[in-house]
Amino acid sequence: MMLQIVLMVALALVVYQDLKMRMIHVVLPLLIFGLSLSLNWGSIAYRDWLWSLGFLLLNFIVVTLYFSFKQRAFVNPIDKMIGWGDVLFLIGVLPLFSFRGYIKYFVMGMIFSLLLFLLMRTIYPRYRTVPLAGFLSLFLIGNKIMEGLTDDYFLT
């Protein structure tokens, strides 16, 4: 129970830092990774991790190819658009999910982030970039709260 609370606090710090400063401290994804490992120590499936990392890598390759083709020059989306904090966060939450759960989290979290960004942009027109790690953290917090209230593990 205590580890779950610390995880929620770490996720809330990611939300706060990403919304306020548009970056997160490197310690937070590392802490989230460590907490994720501790929470799922008995059910660690390394094969799922490898598949999830491969899925993440495939996504970054496709995004790189798309933007490089569009710009007609090599574009590194991690440096220019996504950010290393977002990448580290996506790796940090890997131990929380099975491979299928990670895909669900990734896809649904991206849709949630897009919708929340569009909402924020209508309220604050100067809102230009997506605080992806913050929005994905918010999505994960909501999911963890729902799991606690219903005992239903939707994303795992």
C-alpha positions in Angstrom: 0.0 0.0 0.0 2.8 2.4 0.9 4.6 1.8 -2.4 1.3 2.6 -4.3 1.1 5.9 -2.4 4.7 6.8 -3.2 4.0 5.9 -6.9 1.0 8.2 -7.0 3.0 11.0 -5.4 5.8 10.5 -8.0 3.2 10.5 -10.8 1.6 13.7 -9.4 5.1 15.3 -9.3 5.5 14.4 -13.0 2.2 16.1 -13.8 3.2 19.2 -11.8 6.7 19.5 -13.2 5.7 18.9 -16.8 2.8 21.3 -16.7 4.7 24.0 -14.9 8.2 23.7 -16.4 7.6 21.7 -19.5 10.2 19.2 -18.3 10.6 16.6 -15.6 13.6 15.7 -13.4 15.4 12.6 -14.5 15.0 11.1 -11.0 11.2 10.8 -11.3 11.2 8.3 -14.2 13.9 6.3 -12.4 11.9 6.4 -9.2 8.8 5.3 -11.0 10.7 2.5 -12.7 12.0 1.3 -9.3 8.6 1.5 -7.7 7.1 -0.3 -10.6 9.6 -3.1 -10.2 9.0 -3.3 -6.5 5.2 -3.4 -6.9 5.3 -6.2 -9.5 8.4 -8.1 -8.3 6.5 -11.5 -8.1 5.0 -11.2 -11.6 7.9 -9.8 -13.6 7.8 -11.0 -17.2 11.0 -10.0 -19.0 9.6 -11.1 -22.3 6.8 -8.6 -21.9 9.3 -5.9 -21.2 11.3 -6.7 -24.3 8.1 -6.7 -26.5 7.0 -3.4 -24.9 10.4 -1.8 -25.5 10.3 -3.1 -29.1 6.8 -1.6 -29.5 8.1 1.8 -28.1 11.2 1.6 -30.4 9.0 0.8 -33.4 6.8 3.9 -32.6 9.9 6.1 -32.4 11.2 4.7 -35.7 7.9 5.3 -37.5 7.7 8.9 -36.1 11.3 9.6 -37.1 10.7 8.3 -40.6 7.4 10.2 -41.0 8.9 13.6 -39.9 12.1 13.0 -41.8 10.1 12.2 -45.0 7.9 15.2 -44.4 10.9 17.6 -43.9 13.0 15.9 -46.5 15.8 15.7 -44.1 16.6 13.6 -41.0 14.6 14.7 -38.0 15.2 13.4 -34.5 11.8 13.7 -32.9 13.1 13.0 -29.4 15.3 16.1 -29.5 12.9 18.3 -31.5 9.4 17.2 -30.5 9.0 14.6 -27.9 11.7 15.1 -25.3 13.9 12.7 -23.3 11.7 13.1 -20.2 8.8 11.6 -22.1 10.9 8.7 -23.4 12.3 8.0 -19.9 8.8 8.1 -18.5 7.4 5.7 -21.1 10.2 3.3 -20.2 9.8 3.9 -16.4 6.2 2.7 -16.4 7.0 -0.5 -18.4 7.1 -2.8 -15.3 3.5 -1.8 -14.4 2.0 -3.6 -17.4 1.9 -6.8 -19.4 2.7 -6.3 -23.1 -1.0 -6.0 -24.0 -1.6 -3.7 -21.1 1.3 -1.5 -22.2 -0.1 -1.2 -25.7 -3.6 -0.3 -24.2 -2.0 2.2 -21.9 0.1 3.7 -24.7 -2.8 4.1 -27.2 -5.4 5.2 -24.7 -3.0 7.5 -23.0 -2.1 9.1 -26.3 -5.7 9.6 -27.1 -6.3 11.0 -23.6 -3.3 13.4 -24.0 -4.5 14.6 -27.4 -8.0 15.3 -26.1 -6.7 17.0 -23.0 -4.3 19.1 -25.1 -7.1 20.2 -27.4 -9.2 21.2 -24.4 -6.3 23.1 -22.8 -5.6 24.8 -26.1 -9.2 26.1 -26.3 -9.1 27.4 -22.8 -5.5 28.8 -23.1 -4.8 29.6 -26.8 -1.1 30.2 -26.0 -0.8 26.5 -25.0 1.5 25.2 -27.8 3.2 22.0 -26.7 1.9 18.8 -25.2 3.2 17.9 -21.7 3.1 14.3 -22.7 4.7 12.7 -19.5 2.4 14.9 -17.4 -0.8 13.9 -19.3 0.2 10.2 -19.3 0.9 10.4 -15.6 -2.5 11.9 -15.1 -4.1 9.1 -17.1 -2.2 6.5 -15.1 -3.3 8.1 -11.8 -6.9 8.0 -12.9 -6.5 4.4 -13.9 -4.9 3.5 -10.6 -7.7 5.2 -8.7 -10.3 3.3 -10.7 -8.4 0.0 -10.0 -8.5 0.8 -6.3 -12.2 1.6 -6.3 -13.4 -1.2 -8.5 -10.8 -4.0 -8.1 -10.8 -4.2 -12.0 -7.5 -4.1 -13.7 -8.4 -2.6 -17.1 -4.9 -1.9 -18.5 -2.9 -4.8 -17.1 
